[in-house]
Every structure is written in structure tokens, then in C-alpha cells.
Amino acid sequence: MSIKYFTPIQNRLNKASSLMYWWVWRELGSRLGGLCPPETDPIFIVSPPRSGSSLFARLFAAHPRLVRWNGRGQLWGKDYHNPDLPTELRAQDLTDADRQRMKNVLSFFQWWYSSPVLIKQVQASLKLDASVEIFPDLKLVVLFRDGRASVESLLRTIMADPKRQQYPFGRYGRPKDFQDWCMADWLEKMCHLWRTYVHRIQEAMAQLPDHRYIQVRYEDLCKDPRTEIRRVDEHLGLNPLERDWTCIPSELPNQNWKFRKNLSPMQQAAIGQRLGDLLTELGYSNLLPQDEYSFD
């Protein structure tokens, strides 16, 4: 069999084996987690989509005292693949069975590895209200990025993939009111999605004491990733000296310039009109100098 035919099959097998692996973990945890110590203080990396959380998680998760949960949607339930249901999960939507199952799963996972559990799933940001209710001792690492750059990146990735265009909000999460926005154009939907993510994250931070969350700006991470990761380590009680710092670059490329290049002035103005107040609140009120986002 030629490589071009074998590779897609191999990718499907790898995906199937990964899903089976995390399904086993969830099932074992839901049944045996009640026998494990109940202390669970998971660390959630949350952000609006296309804000650099995957980049940060890849670097941050290399700390030897962390173990990363990669089970995608299985932790919360079956809504991940159902486009007719909202992805957002509020505390009032939880059943007692939901609460106990999630506690058992993460208790078992943490007990097995004897390490804090690191969870990076973008859609977890829409489930924070429920997660904080279940795990009042959880910790948050919050990433924010210039909303104009995030919306541009969302539009670009969705327009490049016809399969994503078949789903509400391009598979990037479905707020409670997602059906009210299905007929809106993609720019309006992505602006609404970004605002919803930010609001849900802010609501969660308001429920937690200061020592249980820390904010990271994508722009600062790109400028000096070592300083930002060290700052997060210290805030969360992880020893920075245990890291292999040679694996973390001294600088990362800042991709924010793309929104100026790829969006028309009219589109940029439309995003600014829809997100202006929240951009100002997050410290993105002034237009950055053109040379900072130069793409020449």
C-alpha cells in the first residue's frame, strides 16, 4: 500500500486509539475515583479561542510535576460532538451524578500520577461556572490576546476549512444562546463568541481568590516566554528550577500583525465597534504602532 493511502488510515487509527485510551481513563475514574483521596485541585488553562493557549500549554506542561489531561470532551459529557446542544455548561445544569463523576475521574487521574492535573481545552472556558462549582480549589491560568487578532484568526481558520463552516461557530464552542446567532455572518458570530468567552472567564475569576488564578497576555508571552512561565510557576507553587529551560525559547513570533494584513479597514472597524469596550477593559484600547505588527 502506498504511503499516500496508508497515512490517512494511520491517522484514523491513532485518533481511534487515543479516544479509546481516554474513554478507558474516564470509565475507570468514574468507577474507582471514589476510593481515591478526594483532594483535587486541577489547573485549568483557559482563554478565548485562538489566543495562544495551545502554545502556552505546550511549554508550560513540560514541568515534571504536572500531568496533562488530554481527553478532549469526555471529561464533561457527550455534548462535544453534538452540534444541536450548547457547549456552555452552567452550574445549575449539573446533576449530582455529573458532580460525582467528574470528581471521581480527576481524583483517580491525580492519584494515579501523584501530580496536579493540567487541563487545557479551549471549550473549558465555557464550562467554568460548572467547574468552579465542582472544584472550588481549582486554579486558573488565563490567557488573553488582542481580540482583533483572535477574531481574525478564527475567521481565517474557519474559511480555510469547509467542514468547520458546517457547524455553528465553526466548532469553536457553542454558547447558551448560539441558536440566536446562527443566521449572523461569521464576523458577528466570532465577535460574539470572543466576548462570551471573556465574560465567562471573568465571571470565574470573580468567584476565586487572587492566589487561585493568574493572567498571561499573549503579547507578553511572545516577547519573553521564560519570564512569563517562571511567573506562572511561582504563582502556582511549582519550582521553576525543576524545569529544563533549554526547551523554552527566549522569544516567540507574535502573529498579531495578521489582523492588519488580512482584514479590510471596514472589517477592523466592525470588530472595534463590537468589541471596543471589552478591548479597552483588557488593556487593548490604543492601536499598536504599525511597525510592531510589520509584515514587510
Backbone as CSV, one residue per row, in Angstrom:
resi,resn,N_x,N_y,N_z,CA_x,CA_y,CA_z,C_x,C_y,C_z
1,MET,0.856,-1.195,0.000,0.000,0.000,0.000,0.888,1.240,0.000
2,SER,0.572,2.200,-0.850,1.400,3.389,-0.946,1.224,4.261,0.287
3,ILE,2.202,5.141,0.520,2.184,6.000,1.705,0.978,6.926,1.693
4,LYS,0.622,7.453,0.518,-0.473,8.436,0.461,-1.811,7.821,0.870
5,TYR,-1.966,6.478,0.707,-3.187,5.825,1.148,-3.068,5.343,2.589
6,PHE,-1.855,5.020,3.000,-1.651,4.485,4.338,-1.762,5.573,5.403
7,THR,-1.274,6.771,5.100,-1.233,7.834,6.112,-2.611,8.183,6.662
8,PRO,-3.654,8.411,5.815,-4.976,8.706,6.390,-5.501,7.587,7.279
9,ILE,-5.240,6.326,6.872,-5.673,5.200,7.697,-4.948,5.211,9.033
10,GLN,-3.654,5.472,8.975,-2.864,5.526,10.210,-3.361,6.646,11.131
11,ASN,-3.691,7.796,10.546,-4.202,8.908,11.352,-5.516,8.550,12.028
12,ARG,-6.384,7.850,11.281,-7.662,7.444,11.868,-7.462,6.433,12.993
13,LEU,-6.532,5.509,12.801,-6.235,4.527,13.848,-5.654,5.200,15.086
14,ASN,-4.767,6.170,14.865,-4.186,6.887,16.002,-5.261,7.644,16.772
15,LYS,-6.165,8.291,16.030,-7.241,9.034,16.682,-8.160,8.086,17.452
16,ALA,-8.484,6.949,16.833,-9.359,5.976,17.491,-8.719,5.424,18.764
17,SER,-7.415,5.131,18.687,-6.729,4.594,19.867,-6.650,5.639,20.971
18,SER,-6.469,6.911,20.579,-6.425,7.979,21.577,-7.776,8.137,22.268
19,LEU,-8.859,8.126,21.475,-10.189,8.238,22.058,-10.486,7.063,22.984
20,MET,-10.073,5.864,22.576,-10.285,4.692,23.413,-9.500,4.800,24.716
21,TYR,-8.260,5.303,24.625,-7.410,5.458,25.800,-8.070,6.365,26.830
22,TRP,-8.573,7.526,26.360,-9.172,8.470,27.300,-10.553,8.017,27.742
23,TRP,-11.244,7.246,26.921,-12.516,6.666,27.357,-12.283,5.702,28.497
24,VAL,-11.232,4.879,28.410,-10.906,3.944,29.494,-10.578,4.706,30.765
25,TRP,-9.781,5.785,30.624,-9.440,6.591,31.797,-10.702,7.147,32.458
26,ARG,-11.626,7.653,31.641,-12.846,8.230,32.208,-13.679,7.173,32.907
27,GLU,-13.811,6.004,32.268,-14.627,4.959,32.860,-14.004,4.417,34.142
28,LEU,-12.681,4.203,34.130,-12.002,3.738,35.345,-12.151,4.761,36.467
29,GLY,-11.924,6.014,36.109,-12.008,7.059,37.118,-13.390,7.194,37.712
30,SER,-14.428,7.117,36.861,-15.795,7.278,37.359,-16.191,6.142,38.302
31,ARG,-15.563,4.961,38.130,-15.907,3.815,38.967,-14.996,3.678,40.185
32,LEU,-13.722,4.039,40.028,-12.757,3.818,41.107,-12.333,5.098,41.812
33,GLY,-12.681,6.243,41.213,-12.231,7.501,41.795,-12.747,7.736,43.190
34,GLY,-13.891,7.185,43.527,-14.438,7.360,44.865,-13.592,6.711,45.941
35,LEU,-12.719,5.781,45.552,-11.841,5.114,46.509,-10.546,5.886,46.735
36,CYS,-10.313,6.930,45.922,-9.078,7.698,45.999,-9.266,8.912,46.901
37,PRO,-8.174,9.493,47.363,-8.296,10.718,48.162,-9.093,11.768,47.395
38,PRO,-9.994,12.472,48.066,-10.896,13.388,47.365,-10.254,14.716,46.963
39,GLU,-9.026,14.974,47.417,-8.427,16.265,47.102,-8.140,16.381,45.607
40,THR,-8.744,17.331,44.964,-8.460,17.593,43.557,-8.359,19.100,43.373
41,ASP,-7.203,19.558,42.973,-7.011,20.983,42.696,-6.447,21.116,41.287
42,PRO,-7.245,20.765,40.267,-6.747,20.800,38.889,-6.398,22.218,38.471
43,ILE,-5.486,22.304,37.511,-5.084,23.583,36.924,-5.692,23.666,35.534
44,PHE,-6.516,24.655,35.300,-7.141,24.863,34.002,-6.433,26.001,33.271
45,ILE,-6.041,25.751,32.030,-5.571,26.823,31.148,-6.758,27.237,30.299
46,VAL,-7.205,28.478,30.450,-8.412,28.928,29.764,-8.120,30.208,28.988
47,SER,-8.877,30.395,27.921,-8.713,31.584,27.080,-9.807,31.580,26.026
48,PRO,-10.071,32.714,25.396,-10.864,32.673,24.168,-10.100,31.877,23.115
49,PRO,-10.786,31.272,22.154,-10.082,30.508,21.122,-9.147,31.387,20.310
50,ARG,-8.066,30.772,19.831,-7.050,31.431,19.022,-6.370,32.561,19.795
51,SER,-6.071,32.280,21.061,-5.419,33.285,21.909,-4.037,32.855,22.392
52,GLY,-3.541,31.740,21.894,-2.204,31.298,22.280,-2.169,30.285,23.403
53,SER,-3.337,29.760,23.810,-3.341,28.819,24.934,-2.657,27.503,24.584
54,SER,-2.776,27.043,23.335,-2.091,25.800,22.938,-0.579,25.982,22.984
55,LEU,-0.121,27.122,22.525,1.303,27.430,22.569,1.790,27.460,24.009
56,PHE,1.060,28.154,24.865,1.458,28.235,26.271,1.431,26.853,26.928
57,ALA,0.359,26.083,26.681,0.221,24.774,27.317,1.358,23.840,26.927
58,ARG,1.762,23.896,25.669,2.852,23.027,25.222,4.141,23.314,25.996
59,LEU,4.421,24.570,26.268,5.623,24.936,27.004,5.459,24.692,28.506
60,PHE,4.325,25.111,29.030,4.111,25.038,30.474,3.995,23.597,30.957
61,ALA,3.360,22.729,30.160,3.107,21.350,30.590,4.374,20.528,30.707
62,ALA,5.505,21.053,30.265,6.760,20.304,30.341,7.313,20.242,31.763
63,HIS,6.699,20.938,32.703,7.173,20.858,34.087,7.001,19.427,34.591
64,PRO,8.033,18.852,35.213,7.970,17.432,35.603,6.934,17.122,36.675
65,ARG,6.429,18.124,37.356,5.441,17.864,38.406,4.010,17.939,37.907
66,LEU,3.818,18.141,36.619,2.473,18.242,36.069,2.150,17.026,35.207
67,VAL,0.891,16.635,35.208,0.422,15.618,34.276,-0.769,16.207,33.537
68,ARG,-0.787,16.050,32.236,-1.793,16.733,31.421,-2.927,15.799,31.039
69,TRP,-4.143,16.290,31.211,-5.335,15.563,30.764,-5.603,15.951,29.318
70,ASN,-5.649,14.974,28.433,-5.862,15.231,27.008,-7.153,14.618,26.493
71,GLY,-8.112,14.430,27.368,-9.302,13.678,26.996,-10.368,14.440,26.249
72,ARG,-10.064,15.649,25.778,-10.991,16.460,24.993,-12.342,16.572,25.688
73,GLY,-13.431,16.172,25.060,-14.751,16.441,25.629,-15.230,15.426,26.641
74,GLN,-14.501,14.301,26.800,-15.022,13.221,27.615,-15.155,13.576,29.092
75,LEU,-14.416,14.572,29.554,-14.440,14.890,30.969,-15.800,15.406,31.409
76,TRP,-16.421,16.241,30.584,-17.682,16.873,30.978,-18.920,16.110,30.527
77,GLY,-18.868,15.484,29.361,-20.062,14.798,28.900,-20.051,14.551,27.419
78,LYS,-21.243,14.378,26.844,-21.361,13.937,25.458,-21.705,15.064,24.493
79,ASP,-21.675,16.304,24.946,-22.099,17.398,24.081,-21.041,17.820,23.083
80,TYR,-19.827,17.324,23.235,-18.713,17.820,22.433,-18.971,17.644,20.942
81,HIS,-19.560,16.517,20.537,-19.758,16.219,19.121,-21.191,16.470,18.657
82,ASN,-22.035,16.986,19.509,-23.434,17.199,19.138,-23.666,18.668,18.813
83,PRO,-23.787,19.027,17.529,-23.927,20.446,17.166,-25.268,21.047,17.544
84,ASP,-26.206,20.224,18.015,-27.520,20.738,18.396,-27.591,21.160,19.860
85,LEU,-26.532,20.908,20.617,-26.509,21.254,22.035,-25.467,22.330,22.290
86,PRO,-25.715,23.214,23.249,-24.687,24.201,23.595,-23.501,23.535,24.275
87,THR,-22.324,24.052,24.033,-21.122,23.577,24.720,-21.039,24.173,26.114
88,GLU,-21.590,25.371,26.267,-21.541,26.050,27.562,-22.276,25.235,28.616
89,LEU,-21.674,25.163,29.803,-22.259,24.390,30.898,-22.263,25.252,32.149
90,ARG,-23.452,25.522,32.671,-23.594,26.325,33.875,-23.801,25.416,35.077
91,ALA,-23.544,25.945,36.262,-23.640,25.146,37.482,-25.047,24.585,37.668
92,GLN,-26.071,25.380,37.318,-27.444,24.919,37.529,-27.820,23.764,36.606
93,ASP,-27.008,23.529,35.565,-27.286,22.426,34.651,-26.737,21.094,35.157
94,LEU,-25.916,21.133,36.187,-25.269,19.919,36.678,-26.245,19.054,37.481
95,THR,-26.095,17.752,37.342,-26.800,16.815,38.216,-25.822,16.317,39.274
96,ASP,-26.333,15.705,40.308,-25.453,15.145,41.333,-24.531,14.086,40.729
97,ALA,-25.059,13.353,39.754,-24.243,12.324,39.098,-23.092,12.966,38.326
98,ASP,-23.362,14.098,37.658,-22.299,14.820,36.945,-21.197,15.238,37.908
99,ARG,-21.577,15.822,39.021,-20.596,16.293,40.001,-19.727,15.151,40.504
100,GLN,-20.369,14.062,40.884,-19.610,12.950,41.455,-18.712,12.305,40.413
101,ARG,-19.211,12.192,39.176,-18.401,11.559,38.135,-17.133,12.366,37.857
102,MET,-17.265,13.679,37.724,-16.093,14.498,37.433,-15.104,14.488,38.584
103,LYS,-15.603,14.521,39.821,-14.710,14.441,40.975,-13.963,13.111,40.982
104,ASN,-14.685,12.037,40.700,-14.056,10.713,40.692,-12.998,10.597,39.611
105,VAL,-13.321,11.082,38.401,-12.390,10.964,37.278,-11.077,11.677,37.577
106,LEU,-11.158,12.933,38.002,-9.925,13.683,38.244,-9.211,13.234,39.506
107,SER,-9.953,12.788,40.525,-9.307,12.245,41.725,-8.474,11.020,41.379
108,PHE,-9.056,10.144,40.566,-8.348,8.931,40.168,-7.116,9.261,39.317
109,PHE,-7.292,10.168,38.379,-6.196,10.551,37.498,-5.051,11.182,38.292
110,GLN,-5.391,12.066,39.206,-4.365,12.724,40.014,-3.695,11.738,40.963
111,TRP,-4.494,10.839,41.553,-3.931,9.840,42.453,-2.976,8.903,41.698
112,TRP,-3.351,8.506,40.499,-2.539,7.573,39.728,-1.164,8.155,39.426
113,TYR,-1.107,9.423,39.028,0.141,10.054,38.639,0.823,10.819,39.772
114,SER,0.123,10.966,40.894,0.671,11.700,42.051,1.138,13.096,41.654
115,SER,0.389,13.739,40.790,0.744,15.067,40.299,-0.522,15.883,40.067
116,PRO,-0.406,17.207,40.170,-1.555,18.041,39.801,-1.938,17.820,38.342
117,VAL,-3.230,17.852,38.057,-3.735,17.629,36.707,-3.834,18.965,35.980
118,LEU,-3.240,19.030,34.797,-3.304,20.222,33.961,-4.298,19.976,32.840
119,ILE,-5.288,20.831,32.725,-6.342,20.666,31.728,-6.334,21.868,30.804
120,LYS,-6.041,21.618,29.532,-6.104,22.679,28.535,-7.086,22.252,27.463
121,GLN,-8.272,22.816,27.518,-9.289,22.609,26.498,-9.969,23.945,26.312
122,VAL,-9.924,24.488,25.112,-10.466,25.827,24.911,-11.914,25.903,25.375
123,GLN,-12.699,24.872,25.080,-14.109,24.923,25.440,-14.340,24.818,26.941
124,ALA,-13.291,24.494,27.706,-13.419,24.507,29.164,-13.779,25.890,29.673
125,SER,-13.423,26.926,28.911,-13.749,28.292,29.321,-15.250,28.513,29.378
126,LEU,-16.015,27.786,28.562,-17.470,27.897,28.577,-18.098,27.002,29.634
127,LYS,-17.284,26.264,30.361,-17.780,25.367,31.397,-17.245,25.751,32.774
128,LEU,-16.673,26.949,32.875,-16.026,27.331,34.126,-17.017,27.482,35.267
129,ASP,-18.210,27.969,34.994,-19.197,28.128,36.061,-19.458,26.788,36.737
130,ALA,-19.613,25.736,35.921,-19.821,24.400,36.473,-18.551,23.862,37.122
131,SER,-17.401,24.109,36.511,-16.143,23.571,37.027,-15.785,24.172,38.372
132,VAL,-16.001,25.477,38.528,-15.714,26.121,39.818,-16.646,25.589,40.897
133,GLU,-17.890,25.287,40.523,-18.829,24.746,41.498,-18.402,23.349,41.950
134,ILE,-17.852,22.557,41.022,-17.430,21.198,41.363,-16.073,21.195,42.064
135,PHE,-15.156,22.042,41.578,-13.795,22.086,42.121,-13.503,23.492,42.646
136,PRO,-13.980,23.831,43.822,-13.751,25.192,44.334,-12.283,25.515,44.565
137,ASP,-11.430,24.490,44.605,-9.994,24.713,44.808,-9.196,24.693,43.508
138,LEU,-9.880,24.704,42.371,-9.143,24.695,41.109,-8.341,25.983,40.941
139,LYS,-7.369,25.917,40.040,-6.539,27.086,39.737,-6.651,27.388,38.250
140,LEU,-6.610,28.652,37.917,-6.753,29.086,36.532,-5.508,29.801,36.048
141,VAL,-5.075,29.441,34.843,-4.117,30.245,34.100,-4.892,30.817,32.925
142,VAL,-5.056,32.124,32.917,-5.912,32.802,31.944,-5.050,33.504,30.905
143,LEU,-5.283,33.194,29.635,-4.582,33.868,28.552,-5.537,34.783,27.805
144,PHE,-5.124,36.022,27.646,-5.868,36.969,26.828,-4.963,37.471,25.704
145,ARG,-5.589,37.729,24.575,-4.896,38.253,23.397,-5.764,39.356,22.799
146,ASP,-5.147,40.259,22.096,-5.893,41.295,21.397,-7.052,40.645,20.643
147,GLY,-8.291,41.034,20.990,-9.458,40.397,20.407,-9.549,40.527,18.903
148,ARG,-8.979,41.600,18.340,-8.986,41.762,16.896,-8.167,40.661,16.235
149,ALA,-7.030,40.315,16.835,-6.188,39.249,16.297,-6.855,37.885,16.457
150,SER,-7.522,37.673,17.594,-8.209,36.397,17.808,-9.349,36.207,16.809
151,VAL,-10.140,37.255,16.595,-11.260,37.152,15.649,-10.744,36.911,14.237
152,GLU,-9.682,37.600,13.843,-9.107,37.379,12.512,-8.649,35.936,12.359
153,SER,-7.994,35.398,13.375,-7.510,34.024,13.308,-8.673,33.038,13.245
154,LEU,-9.736,33.307,13.987,-10.923,32.465,13.924,-11.520,32.461,12.520
155,LEU,-11.676,33.642,11.948,-12.246,33.739,10.604,-11.378,33.007,9.585
156,ARG,-10.082,33.175,9.701,-9.162,32.578,8.721,-9.194,31.052,8.803
157,THR,-9.182,30.497,9.996,-9.180,29.036,10.123,-10.519,28.436,9.693
158,ILE,-11.605,29.124,9.961,-12.917,28.606,9.555,-13.089,28.674,8.042
159,MET,-12.705,29.788,7.440,-12.849,29.929,5.992,-11.940,28.969,5.230
160,ALA,-10.872,28.508,5.855,-9.955,27.581,5.197,-10.417,26.129,5.300
161,ASP,-11.473,25.872,6.068,-11.916,24.501,6.297,-13.432,24.410,6.103
162,PRO,-13.894,23.951,4.928,-15.345,23.859,4.680,-16.083,23.017,5.714
163,LYS,-15.419,22.033,6.306,-16.078,21.201,7.308,-16.433,22.017,8.546
164,ARG,-15.561,22.952,8.915,-15.853,23.802,10.067,-17.067,24.697,9.796
165,GLN,-17.234,25.093,8.551,-18.327,26.005,8.212,-19.687,25.345,8.340
166,GLN,-19.706,24.027,8.482,-20.965,23.313,8.633,-21.476,23.332,10.066
167,TYR,-20.649,23.828,10.995,-21.003,23.816,12.405,-21.232,25.231,12.923
168,PRO,-22.165,25.395,13.866,-22.324,26.711,14.483,-21.013,27.148,15.143
169,PHE,-20.576,28.328,14.860,-19.353,28.899,15.425,-18.119,28.084,15.048
170,GLY,-18.209,27.349,13.954,-17.038,26.668,13.414,-16.366,25.693,14.339
171,ARG,-17.124,25.035,15.226,-16.600,24.063,16.186,-15.812,24.709,17.323
172,TYR,-15.847,26.028,17.439,-15.068,26.675,18.492,-15.875,26.897,19.767
173,GLY,-16.944,26.191,19.948,-17.749,26.337,21.147,-19.116,26.882,20.799
174,ARG,-20.110,26.535,21.619,-21.481,26.965,21.379,-22.048,27.546,22.668
175,PRO,-22.124,28.880,22.752,-22.719,29.492,23.945,-24.180,29.079,24.104
176,LYS,-24.736,29.371,25.259,-26.136,29.025,25.528,-27.067,29.598,24.462
177,ASP,-26.746,30.795,23.970,-27.623,31.459,23.004,-27.164,31.249,21.562
178,PHE,-26.437,30.156,21.294,-25.835,30.003,19.971,-26.871,29.956,18.849
179,GLN,-28.061,29.436,19.132,-29.071,29.346,18.078,-29.568,30.721,17.631
180,ASP,-29.475,31.709,18.513,-29.893,33.064,18.155,-28.926,33.721,17.176
181,TRP,-27.740,33.144,17.034,-26.699,33.753,16.212,-26.390,32.960,14.954
182,CYS,-27.130,31.890,14.712,-26.811,31.030,13.568,-26.922,31.754,12.230
183,MET,-27.813,32.734,12.122,-28.010,33.423,10.860,-27.116,34.653,10.708
184,ALA,-26.364,34.985,11.741,-25.455,36.129,11.656,-24.266,35.780,10.771
185,ASP,-23.595,36.804,10.244,-22.410,36.499,9.435,-21.276,36.066,10.356
186,TRP,-20.227,35.523,9.736,-19.165,34.908,10.523,-18.436,35.923,11.395
187,LEU,-18.272,37.123,10.918,-17.574,38.125,11.730,-18.378,38.436,12.993
188,GLU,-19.700,38.603,12.853,-20.532,38.877,14.020,-20.500,37.703,14.993
189,LYS,-20.549,36.491,14.463,-20.534,35.322,15.336,-19.222,35.200,16.098
190,MET,-18.114,35.465,15.419,-16.831,35.340,16.091,-16.621,36.427,17.141
191,CYS,-17.124,37.612,16.875,-17.064,38.676,17.885,-17.889,38.287,19.107
192,HIS,-19.086,37.756,18.863,-19.941,37.323,19.972,-19.277,36.179,20.740
193,LEU,-18.665,35.249,20.027,-18.004,34.127,20.684,-16.865,34.622,21.572
194,TRP,-16.046,35.534,21.046,-14.919,36.058,21.828,-15.417,36.762,23.083
195,ARG,-16.435,37.592,22.952,-16.981,38.287,24.114,-17.513,37.302,25.150
196,THR,-18.205,36.259,24.685,-18.770,35.282,25.610,-17.680,34.570,26.384
197,TYR,-16.633,34.154,25.685,-15.517,33.506,26.360,-14.914,34.422,27.424
198,VAL,-14.662,35.668,27.062,-14.054,36.604,28.011,-14.953,36.792,29.231
199,HIS,-16.247,36.960,29.001,-17.171,37.167,30.123,-17.220,35.946,31.033
200,ARG,-17.221,34.758,30.476,-17.279,33.554,31.316,-15.995,33.410,32.142
201,ILE,-14.877,33.748,31.556,-13.610,33.689,32.292,-13.594,34.730,33.403
202,GLN,-14.056,35.934,33.110,-14.095,36.981,34.125,-15.032,36.612,35.272
203,GLU,-16.164,35.986,34.952,-17.085,35.544,35.994,-16.418,34.537,36.924
204,ALA,-15.642,33.619,36.346,-14.966,32.610,37.160,-13.897,33.251,38.051
205,MET,-13.127,34.189,37.490,-12.097,34.856,38.296,-12.715,35.617,39.460
206,ALA,-13.910,36.167,39.250,-14.569,36.915,40.319,-14.980,36.007,41.474
207,GLN,-15.123,34.701,41.212,-15.508,33.756,42.258,-14.318,33.194,43.023
208,LEU,-13.107,33.413,42.517,-11.922,32.805,43.100,-11.061,33.845,43.811
209,PRO,-10.379,33.451,44.878,-9.404,34.359,45.492,-8.233,34.592,44.548
210,ASP,-7.524,35.690,44.760,-6.462,36.090,43.827,-5.399,35.019,43.636
211,HIS,-5.092,34.263,44.682,-3.994,33.301,44.571,-4.369,32.080,43.743
212,ARG,-5.639,31.983,43.320,-6.058,30.815,42.540,-6.168,31.086,41.044
213,TYR,-5.765,32.254,40.614,-5.711,32.499,39.171,-4.610,33.489,38.862
214,ILE,-4.134,33.417,37.634,-3.093,34.321,37.162,-3.350,34.594,35.689
215,GLN,-3.143,35.827,35.267,-3.376,36.215,33.881,-2.051,36.327,33.124
216,VAL,-2.084,35.894,31.873,-0.938,35.998,30.969,-1.431,36.632,29.675
217,ARG,-0.712,37.619,29.194,-1.044,38.214,27.903,-0.225,37.526,26.816
218,TYR,-0.909,37.172,25.751,-0.234,36.535,24.615,0.957,37.362,24.146
219,GLU,0.785,38.663,24.110,1.846,39.545,23.623,3.072,39.481,24.526
220,ASP,2.849,39.391,25.859,3.971,39.273,26.795,4.629,37.897,26.683
221,LEU,3.805,36.877,26.462,4.353,35.524,26.300,5.279,35.461,25.101
222,CYS,4.891,36.079,23.998,5.730,36.075,22.803,7.033,36.847,23.039
223,LYS,6.931,37.942,23.745,8.094,38.791,23.964,9.118,38.138,24.877
224,ASP,8.646,37.452,25.923,9.579,36.854,26.890,8.930,35.633,27.528
225,PRO,8.883,34.501,26.820,8.184,33.316,27.342,8.785,32.772,28.635
226,ARG,10.097,32.881,28.795,10.727,32.336,30.003,10.278,33.088,31.246
227,THR,10.215,34.396,31.144,9.766,35.192,32.287,8.314,34.890,32.630
228,GLU,7.463,34.770,31.613,6.046,34.521,31.861,5.821,33.146,32.471
229,ILE,6.509,32.142,31.972,6.324,30.789,32.508,6.881,30.696,33.922
230,ARG,8.008,31.352,34.179,8.547,31.385,35.545,7.546,32.064,36.489
231,ARG,6.936,33.134,36.036,5.960,33.852,36.860,4.774,32.948,37.201
232,VAL,4.302,32.171,36.225,3.177,31.264,36.475,3.604,30.137,37.409
233,ASP,4.790,29.580,37.202,5.307,28.542,38.099,5.271,29.016,39.548
234,GLU,5.829,30.169,39.786,5.920,30.685,41.147,4.546,30.955,41.739
235,HIS,3.628,31.441,40.922,2.282,31.729,41.414,1.545,30.450,41.808
236,LEU,1.776,29.372,41.062,1.074,28.114,41.312,1.831,27.190,42.255
237,GLY,2.972,27.633,42.770,3.722,26.823,43.714,4.569,25.735,43.083
238,LEU,4.900,25.887,41.805,5.787,24.938,41.129,7.212,25.485,41.157
239,ASN,8.169,24.620,41.350,9.564,25.046,41.438,10.126,25.269,40.032
240,PRO,10.444,26.507,39.656,10.993,26.752,38.314,12.330,26.066,38.073
241,LEU,13.073,25.775,39.151,14.388,25.154,38.990,14.287,23.714,38.498
242,GLU,13.111,23.121,38.586,12.928,21.749,38.115,12.714,21.677,36.610
243,ARG,12.550,22.811,35.961,12.327,22.835,34.516,13.629,22.696,33.741
244,ASP,13.494,22.184,32.522,14.578,22.240,31.553,14.355,23.487,30.708
245,TRP,15.000,24.574,31.075,14.740,25.856,30.421,15.303,25.919,29.011
246,THR,16.145,24.973,28.644,16.651,24.966,27.273,15.538,24.620,26.272
247,CYS,14.437,24.052,26.773,13.315,23.695,25.896,12.380,24.876,25.637
248,ILE,12.611,25.969,26.333,11.742,27.138,26.190,12.520,28.240,25.484
249,PRO,12.057,28.693,24.343,12.787,29.726,23.593,12.786,31.051,24.333
250,SER,13.729,31.891,23.985,13.822,33.207,24.617,12.817,34.191,24.023
251,GLU,12.253,33.844,22.866,11.283,34.717,22.208,10.431,33.885,21.264
252,LEU,9.188,34.323,21.059,8.271,33.643,20.157,7.712,34.645,19.150
253,PRO,7.397,34.205,17.954,6.839,35.137,16.963,5.438,35.591,17.352
254,ASN,5.226,36.888,17.341,3.912,37.469,17.618,3.144,37.561,16.303
255,GLN,2.015,36.858,16.236,1.242,36.777,14.996,0.140,37.834,14.900
256,ASN,0.135,38.800,15.798,-0.942,39.791,15.783,-0.963,40.650,14.518
257,TRP,0.166,40.734,13.830,0.218,41.559,12.626,-0.782,41.091,11.562
258,LYS,-1.207,39.831,11.647,-2.050,39.278,10.591,-3.413,39.961,10.503
259,PHE,-3.917,40.464,11.634,-5.240,41.072,11.533,-5.190,42.372,10.745
260,ARG,-4.067,43.065,10.776,-3.939,44.287,9.979,-3.757,43.964,8.501
261,LYS,-3.077,42.868,8.223,-2.831,42.497,6.835,-4.056,41.857,6.185
262,ASN,-4.752,40.991,6.927,-5.801,40.161,6.330,-7.203,40.740,6.426
263,LEU,-7.438,41.671,7.333,-8.765,42.262,7.477,-8.800,43.628,6.791
264,SER,-9.900,43.897,6.121,-10.065,45.202,5.493,-10.286,46.257,6.578
265,PRO,-10.053,47.542,6.258,-10.343,48.596,7.235,-11.776,48.555,7.737
266,MET,-12.719,48.186,6.862,-14.119,48.102,7.279,-14.318,46.974,8.294
267,GLN,-13.667,45.823,8.062,-13.773,44.708,9.000,-13.132,45.050,10.340
268,GLN,-11.970,45.701,10.299,-11.318,46.106,11.538,-12.202,47.064,12.326
269,ALA,-12.848,47.991,11.618,-13.733,48.946,12.290,-14.944,48.235,12.888
270,ALA,-15.462,47.227,12.177,-16.622,46.483,12.675,-16.274,45.717,13.948
271,ILE,-15.084,45.122,13.965,-14.652,44.402,15.170,-14.462,45.383,16.318
272,GLY,-13.824,46.518,16.028,-13.621,47.514,17.064,-14.934,48.028,17.635
273,GLN,-15.943,48.169,16.784,-17.251,48.636,17.241,-17.912,47.618,18.157
274,ARG,-17.763,46.341,17.832,-18.411,45.292,18.616,-17.650,44.941,19.891
275,LEU,-16.335,45.101,19.856,-15.515,44.664,20.994,-14.832,45.812,21.723
276,GLY,-15.068,47.046,21.280,-14.288,48.167,21.778,-14.242,48.299,23.280
277,ASP,-15.412,48.192,23.965,-15.417,48.361,25.410,-14.619,47.284,26.116
278,LEU,-14.734,46.045,25.626,-14.026,44.941,26.268,-12.534,44.988,25.951
279,LEU,-12.188,45.407,24.733,-10.780,45.586,24.407,-10.142,46.621,25.340
280,THR,-10.863,47.708,25.579,-10.368,48.741,26.479,-10.187,48.196,27.885
281,GLU,-11.151,47.432,28.347,-11.087,46.855,29.686,-9.887,45.939,29.852
282,LEU,-9.525,45.227,28.789,-8.396,44.295,28.849,-7.062,44.955,28.515
283,GLY,-7.089,46.244,28.253,-5.849,46.962,28.009,-5.438,47.049,26.563
284,TYR,-6.366,46.828,25.646,-6.070,46.909,24.224,-6.773,48.114,23.595
285,SER,-6.862,49.188,24.341,-7.644,50.328,23.867,-6.940,51.113,22.774
286,ASN,-5.609,51.209,22.836,-4.874,52.005,21.854,-4.396,51.131,20.710
287,LEU,-4.502,51.643,19.496,-3.967,50.916,18.355,-2.462,50.837,18.487
288,LEU,-1.923,49.649,18.310,-0.484,49.479,18.441,0.228,50.061,17.235
289,PRO,1.449,50.551,17.421,2.191,51.120,16.294,2.290,50.140,15.139
290,GLN,2.196,50.655,13.934,2.219,49.815,12.745,3.495,48.983,12.671
291,ASP,4.629,49.564,13.081,5.885,48.835,12.944,5.961,47.636,13.884
292,GLU,5.137,47.618,14.957,5.155,46.477,15.864,4.548,45.246,15.222
293,TYR,3.589,45.464,14.326,2.956,44.348,13.635,3.403,44.318,12.164
294,SER,4.571,44.776,11.905,5.045,44.872,10.495,5.093,43.509,9.861
295,PHE,4.643,43.426,8.619,4.720,42.153,7.883,5.476,42.326,6.590
296,ASP,6.243,43.357,6.483,7.061,43.549,5.266,8.283,42.651,5.308
